[in-house]
């Protein structure tokens, strides 16, 4: 596993900071130790430094992965987050959307969230803001992009899309071969 280049580190941090903002430093300096990001075959892994030191003892061709894959770089050089990053983004998310129980299943099948399925939304959420989607029982379900601001959500038609789907925990089943 190799260290991310400065350019790639910037891309990863920009993407993550769209969800958690200035809480990015809390992701690296955690109470349970120091964490870092490493790259292997265009995939970015979030890994404790103690495990990273142990992984250095394994030959690169014998190491499949170490840590949690949080995303990958595309052939065009863009960084895409995987659903496996949800457990690390959710506690620090600045903007959240809660969906009603009847809309959870639709979201988990990869559909957008409609106004009729919206339970709550964080105040001051702007249009096109990256959000973490929760169930009404505060279980993180995935992440997406707010299609409407908080103010707009109050006055739109029930069939209007309020959150564009990006990733959900249903991908663990639908796309399990591409997540590692």
Buried (B, 14 or more C-beta within 10 A) or exposed (E): BEEBEEEBBEBBBEBBBBBBEEBBEEBEEEEEEEBBBBBBEEBBBBBBEEBBEEBEEEEEEEEEBBBBBBBBBEEEEEBEBBBBBBEBBBEBBBBBBBBBEEBBEBBBEBBBBBBEBBBBBBEEBEEEBBBBBBBEEEEBBBBBBBBBBBEBBEEBEEEBBBBEBBBBBBBEEBEEEEBE
